[in-house]
């Protein structure tokens, strides 16, 4: 009897620890924005920048680098980013990494980077033609997922690049 109770308790505690670990990783990675004032502020700003976003379903999330809104317009996925202070940092358009429009210099830089052994599971390109930056979601053969940014020179970073100036309307 004691052996069965011990096994039950061990399984229960290990499941709790696993669930807590998964929850912590999700929270550190990104979490749904819970502040309705902030999300409304970002929504108002985004609607002002692009009236096509009015009445769109936008999911706002937070992470340690800022606030992100993801949405679709005409079957194209977009991500708009604000920094921690609430400053607009840009809008990104999701693209296929194997698409011919991906700059050859970026692919070459990726192939020379520390991420070269990773699969690109998601690739986003800045919609602002005057300030090209890129966002990648990667996974490697060991199951490790990474989120990295690249500038127009192909320099990779785990932190997003900040907008140099407020760009014109991105659409």
PEVEN-V922521 format. One record per residue. RES is the residue in one letter. PHI is phi in whole degrees, -180 to 180 (NA if undefined). OMEGA is omega as a letter, one per 30 degrees, with the letter a starting at -180 (NA if undefined). D_LAST is the distance of its C-alpha to the last C-alpha in whole Angstrom. Layout:
res:RES phi:PHI omega:OMEGA d_last:D_LAST
res:RES phi:PHI omega:OMEGA d_last:D_LAST
This chain:
res:X phi:NA omega:a d_last:67
res:X phi:-62 omega:l d_last:66
res:X phi:-65 omega:l d_last:65
res:X phi:-65 omega:l d_last:63
res:X phi:-65 omega:l d_last:62
res:X phi:-63 omega:l d_last:61
res:X phi:-62 omega:l d_last:59
res:X phi:-61 omega:a d_last:57
res:X phi:-64 omega:l d_last:56
res:X phi:-64 omega:l d_last:55
res:X phi:-65 omega:a d_last:52
res:X phi:-61 omega:a d_last:51
res:X phi:-66 omega:l d_last:51
res:X phi:-68 omega:l d_last:49
res:X phi:-66 omega:l d_last:47
res:X phi:-63 omega:l d_last:46
res:X phi:-63 omega:l d_last:45
res:X phi:-64 omega:a d_last:43
res:X phi:-62 omega:l d_last:41
res:X phi:-65 omega:l d_last:41
res:X phi:-64 omega:l d_last:40
res:X phi:-62 omega:l d_last:37
res:X phi:-62 omega:l d_last:36
res:X phi:-63 omega:a d_last:36
res:X phi:-64 omega:l d_last:34
res:X phi:-65 omega:a d_last:31
res:X phi:-67 omega:l d_last:31
res:X phi:-69 omega:a d_last:31
res:X phi:-69 omega:l d_last:28
res:X phi:-168 omega:l d_last:26
res:X phi:-136 omega:l d_last:27
res:X phi:-62 omega:l d_last:26
res:X phi:-69 omega:a d_last:25
res:X phi:-106 omega:a d_last:28
res:X phi:-94 omega:a d_last:27
res:X phi:-64 omega:l d_last:26
res:X phi:-67 omega:l d_last:26
res:X phi:-64 omega:a d_last:23
res:X phi:-62 omega:l d_last:21
res:X phi:-69 omega:l d_last:21
res:X phi:-61 omega:a d_last:20
res:X phi:-67 omega:l d_last:17
res:X phi:-62 omega:l d_last:16
res:X phi:-60 omega:l d_last:17
res:X phi:-65 omega:a d_last:15
res:X phi:-64 omega:l d_last:12
res:X phi:-62 omega:l d_last:12
res:X phi:-68 omega:a d_last:12
res:X phi:-71 omega:a d_last:9
res:X phi:-143 omega:a d_last:7
res:X phi:-59 omega:l d_last:10
res:X phi:-65 omega:a d_last:9
res:X phi:-85 omega:l d_last:11
res:X phi:-62 omega:a d_last:14
res:X phi:68 omega:l d_last:17
res:X phi:-91 omega:l d_last:15
res:X phi:-81 omega:a d_last:18
res:X phi:-114 omega:l d_last:17
res:X phi:-97 omega:a d_last:19
res:X phi:-97 omega:l d_last:20
res:X phi:-132 omega:l d_last:22
res:X phi:-123 omega:l d_last:24
res:X phi:-150 omega:a d_last:25
res:X phi:-65 omega:a d_last:27
res:X phi:-103 omega:l d_last:24
res:X phi:154 omega:a d_last:22
res:X phi:-127 omega:a d_last:20
res:X phi:-129 omega:l d_last:18
res:X phi:-119 omega:l d_last:16
res:X phi:-115 omega:a d_last:15
res:X phi:-163 omega:l d_last:14
res:X phi:-125 omega:l d_last:13
res:X phi:-133 omega:l d_last:11
res:X phi:51 omega:l d_last:12
res:X phi:64 omega:l d_last:14
res:X phi:-118 omega:l d_last:12
res:X phi:-89 omega:a d_last:13
res:X phi:-128 omega:l d_last:11
res:X phi:-137 omega:l d_last:13
res:X phi:-109 omega:a d_last:12
res:X phi:-121 omega:l d_last:15
res:X phi:-122 omega:l d_last:17
res:X phi:-77 omega:a d_last:20
res:X phi:-62 omega:a d_last:24
res:X phi:-87 omega:l d_last:24
res:X phi:91 omega:l d_last:21
res:X phi:-83 omega:l d_last:19
res:X phi:-59 omega:a d_last:15
res:X phi:-118 omega:l d_last:15
res:X phi:139 omega:l d_last:11
res:X phi:-119 omega:a d_last:9
res:X phi:-120 omega:l d_last:10
res:X phi:-109 omega:l d_last:10
res:X phi:-75 omega:l d_last:13
res:X phi:-134 omega:l d_last:15
res:X phi:-88 omega:a d_last:19
res:X phi:-60 omega:a d_last:21
res:X phi:-87 omega:a d_last:23
res:X phi:-67 omega:a d_last:20
res:X phi:-66 omega:a d_last:21
res:X phi:-80 omega:l d_last:17
res:X phi:-68 omega:a d_last:18
res:X phi:-56 omega:l d_last:20
res:X phi:-60 omega:a d_last:23
res:X phi:-65 omega:l d_last:24
res:X phi:-70 omega:l d_last:22
res:X phi:-62 omega:l d_last:25
res:X phi:-64 omega:l d_last:28
res:X phi:-63 omega:l d_last:27
res:X phi:-61 omega:a d_last:27
res:X phi:-65 omega:l d_last:30
res:X phi:-100 omega:a d_last:32
res:X phi:-83 omega:l d_last:31
res:X phi:-69 omega:a d_last:33
res:X phi:-97 omega:a d_last:30
res:X phi:-56 omega:l d_last:31
res:X phi:-88 omega:a d_last:33
res:X phi:-93 omega:l d_last:31
res:X phi:-92 omega:l d_last:29
res:X phi:-85 omega:a d_last:25
res:X phi:-90 omega:l d_last:24
res:X phi:-156 omega:a d_last:21
res:X phi:-132 omega:a d_last:18
res:X phi:-128 omega:a d_last:15
res:X phi:-120 omega:l d_last:13
res:X phi:-57 omega:l d_last:11
res:X phi:-81 omega:a d_last:7
res:X phi:-90 omega:a d_last:8
res:X phi:-68 omega:a d_last:10
res:X phi:-93 omega:a d_last:13
res:X phi:-145 omega:a d_last:14
res:X phi:-74 omega:l d_last:14
res:X phi:-136 omega:a d_last:16
res:X phi:-137 omega:l d_last:17
res:X phi:-128 omega:a d_last:18
res:X phi:-127 omega:l d_last:21
res:X phi:-114 omega:a d_last:23
res:X phi:-122 omega:l d_last:26
res:X phi:-142 omega:l d_last:30
res:X phi:-111 omega:a d_last:33
res:X phi:-70 omega:l d_last:36
res:X phi:-95 omega:l d_last:38
res:X phi:86 omega:l d_last:35
res:X phi:-82 omega:l d_last:34
res:X phi:-102 omega:l d_last:30
res:X phi:-134 omega:l d_last:28
res:X phi:-124 omega:a d_last:25
res:X phi:-136 omega:l d_last:24
res:X phi:-119 omega:l d_last:21
res:X phi:-136 omega:l d_last:21
res:X phi:-93 omega:a d_last:20
res:X phi:-69 omega:l d_last:19
res:X phi:-95 omega:l d_last:23
res:X phi:85 omega:l d_last:24
res:X phi:-84 omega:a d_last:25
res:X phi:-96 omega:a d_last:25
res:X phi:-150 omega:l d_last:26
res:X phi:-84 omega:l d_last:27
res:X phi:-109 omega:l d_last:25
res:X phi:-67 omega:l d_last:21
res:X phi:-81 omega:l d_last:20
res:X phi:-87 omega:l d_last:20
res:X phi:-69 omega:l d_last:17
res:X phi:-75 omega:l d_last:19
res:X phi:-155 omega:l d_last:17
res:X phi:-71 omega:a d_last:14
res:X phi:-76 omega:l d_last:11
res:X phi:-68 omega:l d_last:9
res:X phi:-49 omega:a d_last:6
res:X phi:-87 omega:a d_last:4
res:X phi:-108 omega:NA d_last:0
